[in-house]
Amino acid sequence: MKHVITRYLDNGVGYNDGRATRVIEIESDSDYDELLAYIVDSDFYGKAYLPRQSGQVDARLTGHFWWVAEMAALLKPRRVVELGCARGDVLRILAEQHRVDVVGIDFGSALPERLWPVLRSSFRAGEILDVLRAWDQAPYDLGCAFDIWEHLHPRTLGETVDLLVKHSQDDALFLFVIPAFGADEVFGEPFPLELEENRRAFEAHEPFRFLLADAADNRVPAAGHLTWAHTDWWSRLFETRGLVREPDLERKMHRLVDPHVPHSIRSFYVFRRDTPAAQRRAAAVHIPGPPAWTTLQSLMRRHAYQRRFHAGFDVLLRTEIERWSDSRGPVLRSVGKASRRLIQAVRP
């Protein structure tokens, strides 16, 4: 493993402005062992991690997690497990708003004290692979992982996927968010190639060997991500472990949530088990009404949820309404009365 200085590409795409940056060069697979050991020993995922990476500095829910929970709810789950749940924003919303049975799994020294109270009885602390190996609970019909796969040791990815599928119900669906590089057939290219040193791996759809260093600790890859790879590599990882991607379903979800989530959340995937039951369930997923109307109804539900559970979000409802209005254009006129009622309801 080497620590070197290089430069971003200078093509004006994304963060590519030609500036110098520090990177970690992976020379052998054993380097991942060393990196992960240091991440654990240094408590990189301690109390400062969530405020630094997610902006979670107080008791407000993260705004875009409302929309992630809405995506999950569209899949009509009965029981949800989330790998890498952190303090559990998505699971809290699913449990309270949609009355879904939820289980969260995560590691990190600060998580038990930051976890939402409603989740404490169902939370499983520990290394994700260890928890799945020892799984003795009821099967779930929706497996979720939002920005966690890239944190896991690359050597364990295959077994983790296998166990996640093994412990699921026959009709299970899966919803993942992954910072995947390159142009995807559904969500485009939120994460373009950034370093010339990774071009060969990028074009070959292989994991990158040059990892950007984290600003808080340059001995750790940025945000603790160990696997950086092309979207086609990620898709292949899940498909070779028996999952089937549902791009049409993803496109329907994008039309609802894209105006309200950061670009990093737009790189999401929906998979299903390769079974007739899962195929029927995916085909039956229904998104009622035009996207503009469906999204406005979601904002109405959020308003009611905040009042009922005394919940705050770090994105104001008025801001969400403005985003909705800006993104829908002429459609706003067709639902003008409903939008005006909602704006009036949240006006200070």
KEFI-461347 format. One record per residue: x, y, z of N, C-alpha, C in turn; residue number from 1. Coordinates in steps of 0.2 Angstrom, whole numbers, always signed. Example, Ala and Ser with C-alpha at 12.3 -4.5 7.8 and 13.67 -1.06 7.14 Angstrom:
! residues 2
{{+66, -28, +39}, {+62, -22, +39}, {+66, -16, +39}, 1}
{{+64, -11, +35}, {+68, -5, +36}, {+64, +0, +39}, 2}
***
This chain:
! residues 348
{{+4, -6, +0}, {+0, +0, +0}, {+4, +6, +0}, 1}
{{+3, +11, -4}, {+6, +17, -5}, {+2, +23, -4}, 2}
{{+4, +29, -1}, {+1, +35, -1}, {+4, +40, -5}, 3}
{{+1, +42, -10}, {+4, +46, -16}, {-1, +52, -17}, 4}
{{+3, +57, -20}, {-1, +63, -22}, {-2, +63, -30}, 5}
{{-8, +64, -32}, {-10, +64, -39}, {-15, +70, -40}, 6}
{{-18, +70, -46}, {-23, +75, -47}, {-29, +72, -50}, 7}
{{-34, +76, -49}, {-41, +74, -52}, {-40, +76, -59}, 8}
{{-44, +72, -63}, {-45, +74, -70}, {-47, +81, -71}, 9}
{{-45, +84, -76}, {-47, +92, -77}, {-52, +92, -83}, 10}
{{-58, +89, -83}, {-63, +89, -88}, {-69, +93, -86}, 11}
{{-69, +96, -80}, {-75, +99, -78}, {-81, +95, -76}, 12}
{{-80, +89, -76}, {-86, +84, -74}, {-86, +83, -67}, 13}
{{-91, +84, -63}, {-91, +82, -56}, {-86, +87, -52}, 14}
{{-82, +83, -48}, {-77, +87, -45}, {-70, +88, -49}, 15}
{{-70, +86, -55}, {-64, +86, -59}, {-62, +92, -61}, 16}
{{-58, +96, -57}, {-55, +102, -59}, {-47, +102, -59}, 17}
{{-44, +96, -59}, {-37, +96, -60}, {-33, +97, -53}, 18}
{{-36, +98, -48}, {-33, +100, -42}, {-29, +93, -39}, 19}
{{-24, +95, -35}, {-20, +89, -32}, {-24, +86, -27}, 20}
{{-23, +80, -26}, {-26, +76, -20}, {-22, +70, -18}, 21}
{{-23, +68, -12}, {-20, +62, -9}, {-24, +56, -10}, 22}
{{-20, +51, -12}, {-24, +44, -14}, {-20, +39, -10}, 23}
{{-23, +33, -9}, {-21, +27, -6}, {-20, +22, -12}, 24}
{{-15, +19, -14}, {-14, +14, -19}, {-14, +7, -16}, 25}
{{-19, +3, -18}, {-19, -4, -16}, {-15, -8, -20}, 26}
{{-10, -11, -17}, {-5, -15, -21}, {-6, -22, -20}, 27}
{{-9, -24, -15}, {-11, -31, -14}, {-18, -32, -10}, 28}
{{-21, -38, -11}, {-28, -38, -7}, {-27, -38, +0}, 29}
{{-21, -40, +3}, {-20, -39, +10}, {-20, -32, +13}, 30}
{{-19, -27, +8}, {-19, -20, +10}, {-26, -19, +13}, 31}
{{-31, -22, +11}, {-38, -21, +14}, {-38, -23, +21}, 32}
{{-35, -29, +22}, {-35, -31, +29}, {-32, -25, +34}, 33}
{{-26, -22, +31}, {-23, -17, +35}, {-27, -11, +36}, 34}
{{-30, -9, +30}, {-35, -3, +31}, {-41, -4, +36}, 35}
{{-44, -10, +35}, {-49, -11, +39}, {-47, -11, +47}, 36}
{{-42, -14, +48}, {-39, -15, +55}, {-38, -8, +58}, 37}
{{-35, -3, +54}, {-34, +3, +56}, {-41, +7, +57}, 38}
{{-45, +6, +53}, {-52, +10, +53}, {-55, +8, +60}, 39}
{{-55, +1, +62}, {-58, -1, +68}, {-54, +2, +74}, 40}
{{-47, +1, +74}, {-43, +3, +79}, {-43, +10, +81}, 41}
{{-44, +14, +75}, {-44, +22, +76}, {-51, +24, +78}, 42}
{{-56, +20, +78}, {-63, +22, +79}, {-65, +27, +74}, 43}
{{-63, +26, +68}, {-65, +30, +63}, {-73, +31, +62}, 44}
{{-76, +26, +64}, {-84, +26, +64}, {-86, +28, +70}, 45}
{{-83, +32, +74}, {-85, +34, +81}, {-90, +40, +81}, 46}
{{-90, +44, +86}, {-95, +49, +87}, {-95, +54, +82}, 47}
{{-89, +56, +79}, {-88, +61, +74}, {-90, +59, +67}, 48}
{{-91, +53, +66}, {-92, +50, +59}, {-99, +53, +56}, 49}
{{-104, +51, +59}, {-111, +53, +56}, {-112, +61, +55}, 50}
{{-110, +65, +60}, {-110, +72, +59}, {-106, +74, +53}, 51}
{{-100, +71, +53}, {-95, +73, +47}, {-98, +71, +40}, 52}
{{-100, +65, +40}, {-102, +62, +33}, {-109, +63, +31}, 53}
{{-114, +63, +36}, {-121, +64, +35}, {-124, +70, +37}, 54}
{{-120, +74, +41}, {-123, +81, +44}, {-128, +79, +49}, 55}
{{-128, +74, +52}, {-133, +72, +58}, {-130, +75, +64}, 56}
{{-132, +81, +66}, {-129, +84, +72}, {-134, +85, +77}, 57}
{{-140, +84, +76}, {-145, +85, +81}, {-151, +79, +80}, 58}
{{-156, +81, +83}, {-162, +76, +84}, {-167, +76, +78}, 59}
{{-165, +79, +73}, {-169, +80, +67}, {-167, +74, +62}, 60}
{{-172, +71, +59}, {-171, +66, +54}, {-168, +69, +47}, 61}
{{-164, +65, +44}, {-161, +68, +38}, {-167, +68, +32}, 62}
{{-167, +74, +29}, {-173, +75, +24}, {-173, +70, +19}, 63}
{{-168, +68, +16}, {-169, +64, +10}, {-170, +57, +12}, 64}
{{-170, +55, +18}, {-171, +48, +20}, {-179, +47, +21}, 65}
{{-183, +53, +21}, {-190, +52, +20}, {-192, +49, +13}, 66}
{{-188, +51, +8}, {-189, +48, +1}, {-186, +41, +0}, 67}
{{-181, +40, +4}, {-178, +33, +3}, {-184, +28, +7}, 68}
{{-186, +30, +12}, {-192, +26, +16}, {-198, +26, +11}, 69}
{{-200, +31, +8}, {-205, +31, +3}, {-204, +26, -3}, 70}
{{-198, +26, -5}, {-196, +21, -10}, {-197, +14, -8}, 71}
{{-195, +12, -1}, {-195, +6, +2}, {-203, +4, +3}, 72}
{{-207, +9, +5}, {-214, +8, +6}, {-218, +6, +0}, 73}
{{-215, +9, -6}, {-219, +7, -12}, {-218, +0, -14}, 74}
{{-213, -4, -11}, {-212, -11, -12}, {-217, -15, -8}, 75}
{{-221, -12, -3}, {-225, -15, +1}, {-222, -21, +5}, 76}
{{-217, -19, +9}, {-214, -24, +13}, {-218, -25, +20}, 77}
{{-217, -32, +22}, {-220, -34, +28}, {-215, -34, +34}, 78}
{{-208, -35, +32}, {-203, -35, +37}, {-197, -33, +33}, 79}
{{-193, -29, +36}, {-187, -26, +33}, {-181, -27, +37}, 80}
{{-176, -28, +34}, {-169, -28, +37}, {-165, -23, +33}, 81}
{{-161, -19, +37}, {-157, -14, +34}, {-149, -15, +36}, 82}
{{-145, -17, +32}, {-138, -17, +33}, {-135, -10, +33}, 83}
{{-131, -9, +39}, {-128, -2, +39}, {-133, +3, +41}, 84}
{{-137, +2, +46}, {-143, +6, +47}, {-141, +13, +50}, 85}
{{-135, +14, +53}, {-133, +20, +57}, {-138, +21, +62}, 86}
{{-140, +27, +63}, {-145, +28, +69}, {-152, +26, +67}, 87}
{{-153, +24, +61}, {-160, +21, +59}, {-165, +26, +56}, 88}
{{-163, +31, +53}, {-169, +36, +50}, {-174, +32, +46}, 89}
{{-171, +29, +41}, {-176, +25, +36}, {-180, +20, +40}, 90}
{{-177, +16, +45}, {-181, +11, +48}, {-186, +15, +53}, 91}
{{-184, +20, +56}, {-189, +24, +60}, {-195, +26, +57}, 92}
{{-194, +29, +51}, {-200, +31, +47}, {-204, +25, +45}, 93}
{{-201, +20, +42}, {-205, +14, +40}, {-209, +11, +46}, 94}
{{-206, +11, +52}, {-209, +8, +58}, {-215, +12, +60}, 95}
{{-214, +19, +60}, {-219, +23, +63}, {-224, +25, +58}, 96}
{{-222, +27, +52}, {-227, +29, +47}, {-230, +23, +43}, 97}
{{-227, +18, +42}, {-230, +13, +38}, {-231, +6, +42}, 98}
{{-229, +6, +49}, {-230, +1, +53}, {-227, -6, +50}, 99}
{{-221, -5, +48}, {-218, -11, +46}, {-213, -14, +51}, 100}
{{-213, -20, +52}, {-208, -24, +56}, {-201, -23, +53}, 101}
{{-196, -20, +57}, {-190, -18, +55}, {-184, -21, +59}, 102}
{{-178, -22, +56}, {-172, -24, +60}, {-167, -21, +57}, 103}
{{-162, -18, +61}, {-156, -14, +59}, {-150, -18, +61}, 104}
{{-145, -18, +57}, {-139, -21, +58}, {-133, -16, +57}, 105}
{{-129, -15, +61}, {-123, -10, +60}, {-118, -11, +65}, 106}
{{-112, -8, +64}, {-106, -8, +68}, {-104, -1, +69}, 107}
{{-100, +0, +74}, {-98, +7, +76}, {-99, +9, +83}, 108}
{{-94, +11, +86}, {-94, +12, +94}, {-100, +17, +96}, 109}
{{-102, +22, +92}, {-106, +27, +94}, {-114, +25, +92}, 110}
{{-115, +20, +89}, {-122, +19, +86}, {-127, +17, +92}, 111}
{{-125, +13, +97}, {-131, +11, +102}, {-134, +17, +105}, 112}
{{-129, +22, +107}, {-132, +28, +110}, {-136, +33, +105}, 113}
{{-134, +33, +99}, {-137, +37, +94}, {-144, +34, +91}, 114}
{{-145, +28, +92}, {-150, +24, +89}, {-157, +27, +91}, 115}
{{-162, +28, +87}, {-169, +30, +89}, {-172, +25, +93}, 116}
{{-175, +28, +99}, {-178, +23, +104}, {-182, +18, +101}, 117}
{{-186, +19, +96}, {-191, +15, +93}, {-188, +8, +90}, 118}
{{-181, +9, +89}, {-177, +4, +85}, {-173, -1, +90}, 119}
{{-172, +2, +96}, {-167, -2, +101}, {-169, -9, +102}, 120}
{{-175, -11, +102}, {-176, -18, +104}, {-175, -23, +98}, 121}
{{-175, -20, +92}, {-174, -24, +86}, {-167, -23, +83}, 122}
{{-163, -19, +85}, {-156, -17, +83}, {-151, -23, +84}, 123}
{{-147, -25, +79}, {-142, -30, +80}, {-135, -27, +79}, 124}
{{-131, -26, +84}, {-125, -23, +84}, {-119, -28, +82}, 125}
{{-115, -26, +78}, {-109, -31, +76}, {-107, -30, +69}, 126}
{{-102, -34, +67}, {-100, -34, +60}, {-106, -38, +56}, 127}
{{-107, -35, +51}, {-113, -37, +47}, {-113, -44, +45}, 128}
{{-107, -46, +43}, {-106, -53, +41}, {-107, -58, +47}, 129}
{{-105, -56, +53}, {-106, -60, +59}, {-113, -61, +61}, 130}
{{-116, -55, +60}, {-124, -55, +62}, {-127, -60, +57}, 131}
{{-126, -59, +51}, {-130, -63, +46}, {-128, -71, +47}, 132}
{{-122, -72, +48}, {-120, -79, +49}, {-123, -82, +55}, 133}
{{-125, -78, +60}, {-128, -81, +66}, {-136, -79, +66}, 134}
{{-139, -78, +60}, {-146, -76, +60}, {-150, -81, +62}, 135}
{{-155, -79, +67}, {-159, -84, +70}, {-166, -81, +70}, 136}
{{-168, -76, +66}, {-174, -72, +67}, {-178, -74, +61}, 137}
{{-184, -72, +61}, {-189, -73, +55}, {-186, -70, +49}, 138}
{{-188, -73, +43}, {-186, -70, +37}, {-189, -64, +35}, 139}
{{-186, -60, +31}, {-188, -53, +29}, {-190, -53, +21}, 140}
{{-194, -49, +19}, {-196, -49, +12}, {-193, -42, +9}, 141}
{{-190, -38, +12}, {-186, -33, +9}, {-179, -32, +13}, 142}
{{-174, -33, +9}, {-167, -31, +11}, {-165, -25, +9}, 143}
{{-162, -21, +13}, {-160, -14, +11}, {-153, -13, +13}, 144}
{{-149, -9, +9}, {-142, -7, +11}, {-141, +0, +8}, 145}
{{-140, +5, +12}, {-140, +12, +9}, {-133, +14, +11}, 146}
{{-128, +14, +6}, {-121, +17, +6}, {-118, +12, +12}, 147}
{{-118, +6, +11}, {-114, +2, +16}, {-110, -4, +12}, 148}
{{-112, -6, +6}, {-108, -11, +3}, {-101, -9, +2}, 149}
{{-100, -3, +0}, {-93, +0, -1}, {-89, +0, +5}, 150}
{{-92, -1, +11}, {-88, +0, +17}, {-85, -7, +19}, 151}
{{-88, -13, +16}, {-87, -19, +18}, {-80, -22, +15}, 152}
{{-77, -26, +18}, {-71, -29, +16}, {-72, -33, +9}, 153}
{{-69, -31, +4}, {-71, -34, -3}, {-71, -41, -3}, 154}
{{-67, -45, +1}, {-67, -52, +1}, {-73, -55, +4}, 155}
{{-77, -51, +8}, {-83, -53, +11}, {-89, -52, +7}, 156}
{{-89, -48, +2}, {-95, -46, -1}, {-99, -51, -4}, 157}
{{-96, -56, -7}, {-100, -62, -10}, {-104, -66, -5}, 158}
{{-100, -67, +1}, {-104, -71, +6}, {-109, -67, +9}, 159}
{{-108, -60, +10}, {-113, -56, +13}, {-120, -56, +9}, 160}
{{-119, -55, +2}, {-125, -56, -2}, {-128, -62, -2}, 161}
{{-124, -68, -2}, {-127, -74, -1}, {-132, -75, +5}, 162}
{{-129, -73, +11}, {-133, -74, +17}, {-139, -69, +17}, 163}
{{-138, -63, +14}, {-144, -59, +14}, {-149, -62, +10}, 164}
{{-148, -65, +5}, {-153, -68, +1}, {-155, -75, +4}, 165}
{{-151, -78, +7}, {-153, -85, +10}, {-158, -84, +16}, 166}
{{-157, -78, +20}, {-162, -77, +25}, {-168, -73, +24}, 167}
{{-169, -72, +17}, {-175, -68, +15}, {-181, -73, +13}, 168}
{{-187, -70, +12}, {-192, -74, +10}, {-192, -75, +2}, 169}
{{-196, -80, +0}, {-196, -82, -7}, {-197, -77, -12}, 170}
{{-201, -72, -9}, {-203, -66, -14}, {-200, -60, -12}, 171}
{{-194, -60, -9}, {-190, -54, -7}, {-188, -50, -13}, 172}
{{-188, -43, -11}, {-185, -38, -15}, {-180, -35, -11}, 173}
{{-175, -31, -15}, {-169, -28, -12}, {-169, -21, -15}, 174}
{{-167, -16, -10}, {-166, -9, -12}, {-159, -7, -9}, 175}
{{-155, -5, -14}, {-148, -3, -12}, {-146, +4, -15}, 176}
{{-143, +7, -11}, {-140, +14, -13}, {-132, +13, -13}, 177}
{{-129, +14, -19}, {-121, +12, -19}, {-118, +18, -23}, 178}
{{-113, +21, -21}, {-109, +26, -25}, {-105, +23, -31}, 179}
{{-109, +21, -36}, {-106, +17, -41}, {-104, +22, -47}, 180}
{{-98, +20, -50}, {-95, +25, -55}, {-98, +23, -62}, 181}
{{-97, +28, -66}, {-98, +26, -73}, {-106, +27, -75}, 182}
{{-107, +27, -81}, {-114, +28, -84}, {-118, +22, -83}, 183}
{{-124, +22, -80}, {-129, +17, -78}, {-134, +18, -83}, 184}
{{-137, +12, -85}, {-143, +12, -90}, {-149, +16, -87}, 185}
{{-150, +16, -80}, {-155, +19, -77}, {-154, +26, -74}, 186}
{{-149, +27, -70}, {-148, +33, -66}, {-143, +37, -69}, 187}
{{-140, +36, -75}, {-135, +40, -78}, {-128, +39, -74}, 188}
{{-125, +45, -73}, {-118, +45, -71}, {-117, +50, -65}, 189}
{{-120, +48, -59}, {-118, +53, -53}, {-111, +53, -51}, 190}
{{-107, +48, -52}, {-100, +47, -50}, {-96, +46, -56}, 191}
{{-93, +51, -60}, {-89, +50, -65}, {-82, +48, -63}, 192}
{{-78, +45, -68}, {-71, +44, -67}, {-67, +50, -64}, 193}
{{-63, +49, -59}, {-60, +55, -56}, {-53, +55, -57}, 194}
{{-49, +49, -57}, {-42, +49, -58}, {-40, +45, -64}, 195}
{{-35, +48, -67}, {-32, +44, -73}, {-30, +37, -71}, 196}
{{-27, +37, -65}, {-24, +30, -63}, {-29, +25, -63}, 197}
{{-36, +26, -62}, {-41, +21, -62}, {-44, +20, -69}, 198}
{{-42, +23, -74}, {-45, +23, -80}, {-46, +15, -83}, 199}
{{-40, +12, -82}, {-40, +5, -85}, {-45, +1, -81}, 200}
{{-45, +1, -74}, {-50, -3, -70}, {-57, +0, -72}, 201}
{{-58, +6, -73}, {-65, +9, -75}, {-67, +6, -81}, 202}
{{-63, +6, -86}, {-65, +3, -93}, {-66, -4, -93}, 203}
{{-62, -8, -88}, {-63, -15, -88}, {-68, -17, -83}, 204}
{{-72, -12, -80}, {-77, -14, -75}, {-74, -18, -69}, 205}
{{-68, -16, -66}, {-65, -19, -61}, {-64, -14, -55}, 206}
{{-64, -17, -49}, {-63, -12, -43}, {-57, -8, -44}, 207}
{{-57, -2, -42}, {-51, +3, -43}, {-46, +1, -38}, 208}
{{-40, +3, -39}, {-34, +2, -35}, {-31, +8, -32}, 209}
{{-34, +14, -34}, {-32, +21, -32}, {-38, +24, -28}, 210}
{{-38, +24, -22}, {-43, +27, -18}, {-42, +34, -15}, 211}
{{-46, +38, -16}, {-46, +45, -13}, {-45, +44, -5}, 212}
{{-41, +48, -2}, {-40, +48, +5}, {-45, +53, +8}, 213}
{{-47, +51, +14}, {-52, +55, +18}, {-49, +61, +21}, 214}
{{-53, +67, +21}, {-50, +73, +23}, {-49, +73, +30}, 215}
{{-52, +69, +34}, {-51, +69, +41}, {-46, +65, +44}, 216}
{{-44, +60, +40}, {-38, +55, +41}, {-36, +52, +35}, 217}
{{-30, +55, +32}, {-28, +52, +26}, {-25, +45, +25}, 218}
{{-26, +42, +31}, {-24, +35, +31}, {-30, +30, +30}, 219}
{{-35, +33, +29}, {-42, +30, +27}, {-44, +32, +21}, 220}
{{-47, +27, +16}, {-50, +30, +10}, {-56, +34, +12}, 221}
{{-58, +39, +7}, {-63, +43, +8}, {-70, +40, +11}, 222}
{{-72, +43, +17}, {-78, +40, +20}, {-78, +33, +22}, 223}
{{-72, +30, +22}, {-71, +23, +24}, {-73, +18, +18}, 224}
{{-73, +20, +12}, {-75, +16, +7}, {-69, +12, +4}, 225}
{{-70, +5, +4}, {-65, +1, +2}, {-66, -2, -5}, 226}
{{-72, -2, -7}, {-73, -4, -14}, {-76, +2, -18}, 227}
{{-72, +3, -23}, {-74, +9, -28}, {-74, +5, -35}, 228}
{{-80, +5, -38}, {-81, +1, -44}, {-86, +4, -49}, 229}
{{-86, +2, -55}, {-91, +4, -60}, {-98, +1, -58}, 230}
{{-103, +4, -60}, {-110, +2, -59}, {-111, -5, -62}, 231}
{{-108, -7, -68}, {-109, -13, -71}, {-106, -19, -66}, 232}
{{-100, -17, -63}, {-97, -22, -58}, {-102, -23, -52}, 233}
{{-105, -18, -50}, {-109, -19, -44}, {-115, -23, -46}, 234}
{{-118, -22, -52}, {-124, -26, -54}, {-122, -33, -55}, 235}
{{-116, -34, -58}, {-114, -41, -59}, {-113, -45, -52}, 236}
{{-110, -41, -47}, {-110, -44, -41}, {-116, -47, -38}, 237}
{{-121, -43, -39}, {-128, -46, -36}, {-131, -51, -41}, 238}
{{-130, -50, -47}, {-134, -54, -52}, {-130, -61, -52}, 239}
{{-124, -62, -51}, {-120, -68, -50}, {-122, -72, -44}, 240}
{{-125, -68, -39}, {-127, -71, -33}, {-134, -73, -33}, 241}
{{-138, -73, -38}, {-144, -75, -39}, {-150, -70, -39}, 242}
{{-148, -63, -39}, {-153, -58, -39}, {-154, -56, -47}, 243}
{{-160, -53, -48}, {-162, -50, -54}, {-164, -43, -53}, 244}
{{-161, -38, -57}, {-162, -31, -57}, {-169, -30, -60}, 245}
{{-172, -24, -58}, {-178, -22, -60}, {-178, -15, -62}, 246}
{{-175, -14, -68}, {-174, -7, -70}, {-180, -3, -72}, 247}
{{-186, -6, -74}, {-192, -2, -75}, {-195, +1, -69}, 248}
{{-194, -3, -64}, {-197, -1, -57}, {-192, +4, -54}, 249}
{{-186, +4, -56}, {-181, +9, -53}, {-183, +16, -57}, 250}
{{-185, +16, -63}, {-186, +22, -67}, {-193, +25, -64}, 251}
{{-198, +21, -62}, {-204, +24, -59}, {-202, +28, -53}, 252}
{{-198, +25, -49}, {-196, +28, -43}, {-192, +34, -44}, 253}
{{-187, +34, -49}, {-183, +40, -50}, {-188, +46, -52}, 254}
{{-193, +45, -55}, {-198, +50, -57}, {-201, +54, -51}, 255}
{{-201, +50, -46}, {-204, +52, -40}, {-199, +56, -35}, 256}
{{-193, +53, -34}, {-189, +56, -29}, {-183, +60, -31}, 257}
{{-181, +60, -38}, {-175, +63, -40}, {-175, +70, -38}, 258}
{{-180, +74, -39}, {-180, +81, -37}, {-178, +83, -29}, 259}
{{-179, +77, -25}, {-179, +78, -18}, {-173, +75, -15}, 260}
{{-169, +72, -18}, {-163, +68, -15}, {-157, +71, -18}, 261}
{{-151, +70, -15}, {-145, +72, -18}, {-142, +67, -23}, 262}
{{-138, +69, -27}, {-136, +65, -32}, {-133, +58, -30}, 263}
{{-130, +58, -24}, {-128, +51, -21}, {-133, +46, -20}, 264}
{{-139, +48, -19}, {-145, +44, -17}, {-148, +41, -24}, 265}
{{-147, +45, -29}, {-150, +43, -36}, {-147, +37, -39}, 266}
{{-141, +35, -36}, {-138, +29, -39}, {-140, +23, -34}, 267}
{{-147, +21, -35}, {-150, +16, -32}, {-152, +10, -36}, 268}
{{-153, +4, -34}, {-154, -2, -37}, {-160, -5, -34}, 269}
{{-165, -8, -38}, {-170, -13, -35}, {-168, -20, -38}, 270}
{{-167, -25, -34}, {-166, -32, -36}, {-172, -36, -33}, 271}
{{-173, -42, -36}, {-177, -47, -33}, {-174, -54, -33}, 272}
{{-177, -58, -29}, {-175, -65, -29}, {-177, -68, -36}, 273}
{{-173, -73, -39}, {-175, -76, -45}, {-180, -81, -44}, 274}
{{-186, -79, -42}, {-191, -84, -41}, {-197, -82, -44}, 275}
{{-202, -86, -45}, {-208, -84, -48}, {-212, -79, -43}, 276}
{{-212, -81, -37}, {-215, -76, -32}, {-212, -69, -32}, 277}
{{-206, -69, -32}, {-203, -62, -32}, {-204, -58, -39}, 278}
{{-204, -62, -44}, {-206, -59, -51}, {-213, -56, -51}, 279}
{{-218, -60, -48}, {-225, -58, -48}, {-225, -52, -43}, 280}
{{-222, -52, -38}, {-222, -46, -33}, {-219, -40, -36}, 281}
{{-214, -40, -39}, {-211, -34, -43}, {-215, -32, -48}, 282}
{{-218, -36, -52}, {-223, -34, -57}, {-229, -31, -54}, 283}
{{-231, -32, -48}, {-237, -30, -45}, {-236, -23, -42}, 284}
{{-230, -21, -41}, {-229, -14, -38}, {-232, -9, -42}, 285}
{{-236, -5, -38}, {-240, +0, -42}, {-239, +7, -39}, 286}
{{-238, +12, -43}, {-237, +19, -41}, {-243, +23, -43}, 287}
{{-247, +24, -39}, {-254, +27, -41}, {-253, +34, -44}, 288}
{{-257, +36, -49}, {-257, +43, -51}, {-251, +45, -54}, 289}
{{-251, +52, -57}, {-246, +55, -60}, {-240, +56, -55}, 290}
{{-234, +56, -57}, {-228, +57, -52}, {-229, +63, -48}, 291}
{{-231, +69, -51}, {-232, +75, -47}, {-237, +74, -42}, 292}
{{-243, +71, -43}, {-248, +71, -38}, {-246, +66, -33}, 293}
{{-243, +60, -34}, {-240, +55, -30}, {-235, +58, -25}, 294}
{{-231, +63, -28}, {-226, +66, -23}, {-229, +71, -19}, 295}
{{-234, +75, -21}, {-237, +79, -17}, {-241, +76, -11}, 296}
{{-244, +70, -13}, {-247, +66, -7}, {-242, +64, -2}, 297}
{{-236, +62, -4}, {-231, +61, +0}, {-229, +66, +5}, 298}
{{-229, +72, +2}, {-227, +78, +6}, {-233, +79, +12}, 299}
{{-239, +78, +10}, {-245, +79, +14}, {-244, +74, +20}, 300}
{{-242, +68, +18}, {-241, +62, +23}, {-235, +64, +28}, 301}
{{-230, +68, +25}, {-224, +70, +29}, {-226, +75, +34}, 302}
{{-231, +79, +32}, {-233, +85, +37}, {-237, +81, +42}, 303}
{{-241, +76, +41}, {-245, +73, +46}, {-241, +69, +51}, 304}
{{-235, +66, +48}, {-231, +62, +52}, {-227, +66, +57}, 305}
{{-225, +72, +54}, {-221, +77, +59}, {-226, +79, +65}, 306}
{{-232, +80, +64}, {-236, +82, +69}, {-238, +76, +74}, 307}
{{-239, +70, +71}, {-241, +65, +75}, {-235, +62, +79}, 308}
{{-229, +62, +77}, {-223, +59, +80}, {-218, +64, +83}, 309}
{{-220, +71, +82}, {-216, +76, +84}, {-209, +76, +82}, 310}
{{-209, +74, +75}, {-203, +73, +72}, {-201, +79, +68}, 311}
{{-194, +81, +68}, {-191, +86, +64}, {-187, +83, +59}, 312}
{{-186, +87, +53}, {-182, +85, +48}, {-177, +91, +47}, 313}
{{-171, +89, +44}, {-166, +95, +43}, {-167, +98, +36}, 314}
{{-172, +96, +32}, {-175, +100, +27}, {-182, +102, +28}, 315}
{{-183, +108, +28}, {-190, +110, +30}, {-195, +108, +25}, 316}
{{-201, +107, +27}, {-206, +105, +22}, {-208, +110, +17}, 317}
{{-207, +117, +19}, {-208, +122, +14}, {-203, +121, +8}, 318}
{{-197, +120, +10}, {-191, +119, +5}, {-193, +113, +1}, 319}
{{-196, +107, +3}, {-198, +102, -1}, {-203, +104, -6}, 320}
{{-208, +108, -3}, {-213, +110, -8}, {-211, +114, -13}, 321}
{{-206, +119, -12}, {-203, +123, -17}, {-199, +118, -22}, 322}
{{-196, +113, -20}, {-192, +109, -24}, {-197, +105, -29}, 323}
{{-203, +103, -26}, {-208, +100, -30}, {-211, +105, -35}, 324}
{{-212, +111, -33}, {-215, +116, -38}, {-210, +117, -43}, 325}
{{-204, +118, -42}, {-199, +120, -47}, {-198, +114, -52}, 326}
{{-198, +108, -49}, {-197, +102, -54}, {-203, +100, -58}, 327}
{{-209, +102, -56}, {-215, +100, -60}, {-218, +105, -65}, 328}
{{-216, +111, -65}, {-218, +115, -70}, {-225, +116, -71}, 329}
{{-227, +115, -77}, {-235, +116, -79}, {-239, +111, -75}, 330}
{{-236, +106, -73}, {-241, +101, -69}, {-243, +104, -63}, 331}
{{-240, +109, -60}, {-242, +112, -54}, {-249, +115, -54}, 332}
{{-251, +118, -60}, {-257, +121, -61}, {-263, +116, -60}, 333}
{{-262, +109, -62}, {-267, +104, -61}, {-268, +102, -54}, 334}
{{-264, +103, -50}, {-265, +101, -43}, {-264, +108, -38}, 335}
{{-265, +113, -41}, {-264, +120, -38}, {-268, +120, -31}, 336}
{{-274, +118, -31}, {-278, +119, -24}, {-274, +115, -19}, 337}
{{-272, +109, -20}, {-269, +104, -15}, {-263, +107, -13}, 338}
{{-259, +110, -18}, {-252, +112, -16}, {-253, +119, -12}, 339}
{{-258, +123, -13}, {-259, +129, -9}, {-262, +127, -2}, 340}
{{-266, +122, -2}, {-268, +120, +5}, {-262, +118, +9}, 341}
{{-257, +114, +6}, {-251, +111, +10}, {-247, +117, +12}, 342}
{{-246, +122, +7}, {-241, +127, +9}, {-244, +131, +14}, 343}
{{-251, +132, +14}, {-254, +136, +19}, {-253, +133, +26}, 344}
{{-254, +126, +26}, {-253, +122, +32}, {-247, +123, +36}, 345}
{{-241, +123, +32}, {-235, +124, +35}, {-232, +131, +35}, 346}
{{-236, +136, +34}, {-234, +143, +34}, {-233, +145, +41}, 347}
{{-227, +148, +43}, {-226, +150, +50}, {-232, +154, +52}, 348}
***
